[in-house]
């Protein structure tokens, strides 16, 4: 049975986009910190989005990849069972490393 390790590897803040399109008081993501890790298996997959501090928008963006990995698969661009993906916040995205771990 496979698992997926989710690791926060980077948080970005695009000040130029925020100045043009968002509230100027926008700050970097306050939900995640670089280095946060989550280990997901088939049983925990459906509950992770309800656990704090996991952001529901980030979960919507990455959950398809996580599900594929806990089923033993991986996206076609994976290298060594690892991919990078990010949440869908265009002004302050969080980048995640997803790793398939095989038992």
ABEGO torsion letter per residue (X at the ends): XBBBBBBBABBBBBAAAAAAABBAABBBBAABBBGBBBBBBAAAAAAAAABOABBAAAAAAAAAAAAAAAAGBBBAABBGGBBBBBBABAABBBBBBBBBBBX
